[in-house]
Each structure stands twice: as C-alpha cells, then as structure tokens.
Amino acid sequence: MVTWLQKINIFLATIILLISFSLYTSVPADLEDPWIVRTYIAALRSANFLANTLELLSSVPSITTLRYLVEAAYFPIRLPNTLLHIEDFKINGLNVRLYRPKSAVELSPCILYFHGGGWSLFSIDSYDSVTRDLAQHTNTVVISVEYRQSPEFSFPVPFDDCLRVTQHILQNGLKYKIDSHRVALLGDSTGANLAAAVALRISEEDPGFTPHVRLQVLLQPVLQAFTFDTPSYRLYSDHTFPGRSQILKFWCYYLGIQPTQDVVSSFQKNDHVSPSLRTSIYSHYLSESQLPESVREKSPASSLDRYSNQYDQNLALKVESKVIDPFVSPLLADVLNASPPTYILVAEADVVRDDGLLYASRLRAANVSVELKHVHNQSHFFLAPKLPSGILTFTSADETWREIYQFISKNV
C-alpha cells in the first residue's frame, strides 16, 4: 500500500521532472542568455499548469491565478527615493502613477507608458522598476497607465482607456506641469500595440484642440493579428519566450473569444481570415519582400497555401473586422504619413520581430522618421521589469535601456 509520504515524494518527483524537462527546452543557439530564456519558459509552463489545474479544481479562472503569480513575483520593493516625486491618482476613473524628477524643468516633457503583458497581465505596480528608471534617467515626467485588461475587457476597452488618458494629458498639460507639445508614447510588447494605436488615433485629431504626439517608442511591438506565419513566427514559434501559442492565447483574449484548441489551431493556420482577405491589400502590407535582405535570406518557406479556399467561417465572422481594424493591427493602417517620429526595437529571436521590421518599412515609405534597433542575440521579454531580487536580468538589458533613454532625452 502506498503511504502518504510516498505519494508526496512521487508528486514532488513528477514536478521536478516537469521543471527539468522545461529547463532543457531547445532555444536558438546564438542567444546571449539561453539559460535565462529556458528559466522563463519553464516558469511560464509551470504557471500555466498550476493555473489550469486550479481552474479545473476550483473554478478560479486561470488568468486570475497567473495575475497573482506575476504580481507576487514582481511586486516592487519601494525604497525611499529622493530623486523622484511619485503620485498615484485617477484620470477619467483610471488609475495612473506619475513620476516627476525633482530636477525636471517646470513645464516638463512627458512619457505616457503602456505596459506589456498580453493585454492581460502585469500592472503599474509590477512595472514600477521600469517606469521609475525611465523617469530618473530621462529627467522627464512619466505617467504609467493602468488600463483595463482582457479577457474581462477585450478590444476596444484597453485601447479606449489609453486613448482617453492620452487625450486628457495632451489637452490639460498645464494642470500637471507638462508641456503638451512634448508628449511621447512608449510601450513594450502588447503595450507597444496600444501606443502605436493611440498615436494613429491622435494623428487624426485637430492639432489646434489636441496637440499631436511628439514621439512614439515601440519596444518589441505586437502590431497585427492578420497572419501568424511571418518568417519570425516560423523560425521561433516553439523555442522562445513566450512563443506563438501563448501569443495566440493573448490575442484571443483581446479579440473577445475563447482560446480553445480548435480556435488556436485556426489562428496558427491563418484560417481566421477568409480567402478574399488573404489576397487583399492587407496581404501586401505584410509582404516578406519588405523585410531586410539579411532576414529574408534565412527565412524558411511557408507551409501554408495563401490561395487556399479553406478557412474557419465561424471564426472569421467573429474576428475579421477586428483583425483589420488599424487600432487592433496598426501595421495594417492604410494611412501612416501623419504618424509621429518613431523608435522601434526588435529582438532577433522573437516571434513578433517581423511586426516591428515591417512597421518600420511602412512608416519609412510614408516619409515618417524611423530609428530602428535590431538586437541580434536576444528574445522577447529581455527588457521586461527586473525581479526585485535582481536575478534573471538579461545581459544586454541595461545597455539597451541606456540607448532608449538617450534617444528619448534627445527627441522628446
């Protein structure tokens, strides 16, 4: 008869084997910090396993458990800071956190920060280290926005939240001792999606009433849901963090649909868009011919038939109109020539690398000033918040952030 102690030992051994298997995930050979990437992959798999198990046992939504784990891991250690004035308040009912350097000029430039996390995870608390450092190193006011998150609030709610805060700051800068004509939007990952979408929307407004954005800074941006078969998706879908399957799950949440296995499979095969849409102008916007030659040379051929008549009609009816909405997929916007000067950073071993590269190409074709930074030995998440303990910090993160600080300071 198996004793309780033996059962516990078997359980622990199973967990250790699962973690060990995850830690030895194959990753691209030229990554600068392969073991950090493996550790994050293992942590994500373990967290998803725990969250899904708790959902089955207790009906607690898996996203709730994931949020708790993320906030517990990244909860900031707030030491006294004599260099910044930090204030929490609300704008249009949304929580924001303002960081004002005590040495900033009276009427300061401002950076509005939209954090990443798949429109579902992280918060202004867990991103505190990022926004605090940003304010301190640029000597600029930073406002971090707590937009409502999916799946509880799918598009357009997170976008609308970020837009309303941006409009308020642009129209009421003097109230916050901010120069409304020197406002930058900055976001990473899905936060960069929100920043790009808001910049597009603001560019449509009358600058006499709402000053336009001075600068947009897009770090490893997620910019389209039209195809998940770009060369970077084909190269890195299964061997990087967070990977295609997790990105697709976040997209499902944001688009307001359940990420069932069948739905995720349809997205992977691009069956979420109809044959007529696959050969439309949007397909041209995503043409691989617009990618740098060095990228095209090592791109594996697609296994999908662009001209296939097969697609998931029910799914397409639900998501097609959203997928081509420029405020969901800024890369698919028809008109980009009013966009602000742009800084785009992409990492080589990142499934969304080509979103950023293609957006840079399209913006340049529209005569928009673009600074493109291509980091060749890193993956997604390398610029993410630092854990309070300081462990698992990517080698080139600090240097890359310094370059970003310098660019913003010079151009905002």
Secondary structure, 3 states (H helix, E strand, C coil): CCCHHHHHHHHHHHHHHHHHHHHCCCCCCCCCCHHHHHHHHHHHHHHHHHHHHHHHHHCCCHHHHHHHHHHHHHCCCCCCCCCEEEEEEEECCEEEEEEEECCCCCCEEEEEEECCCCCCCCCCCCCHHHHHHHHHHHCCEEEEECCCCCCCCCCCHHHHHHHHHHHHHHHCHHHHCEEEEEEEEEEECHHHHHHHHHHHHHCCCCCCCCCCCCEEEEECCCCCCCCCCCHHHHHHCCCCCCCHHHHHHHHHHHHCCCCCHHHHHHHHCCCCCCHHHHCCHHHHHCCHHHCCHHHHHCCCCCCCCCCCCCCCHHHHHHHHHHHCCCCCCHHHCCCCCCCCCEEEEEEEECCCHHHHHHHHHHHHHCCCCEEEEEEEEEECCCCCCCCCCCCCCCCCHHHHHHHHHHHHHHHC
